[in-house]
């Protein structure tokens, strides 16, 4: 019936501003933009894209219950340091026997995560 996940939608207050942030801070390039629908699709380097879709509704984030994308990284510590140097708000690194990860936040407060899987 299904053949994978095509895109993950993040609701944002300004799709153009958010698109620029995702490109500058995360290196995600736009592959499609629709100003009439107020959305931009970003290439994540995998088959699943991220779609930034503008809403006029208030964006209310509850980090304890929010769904969020998890980006793969080879080195969570290095990725976190790079994001901090670019002015991105992050959580502390968390490491267990399987993974090292941290969360970070876009300008609207959407929760994002970066995860390194241990061999």
PyMOL commands that set and color helices and strands:
alter all, ss='L'
color gray80, all
select helices_A, chain A and resi 15-26+76-85
alter helices_A, ss='H'
color red, helices_A
select strands_A, chain A and resi 7-12+29-34+39-43+49-54+70-72+94-95+99-105+111-117
alter strands_A, ss='S'
color yellow, strands_A
deselect
rebuild
show_as cartoon
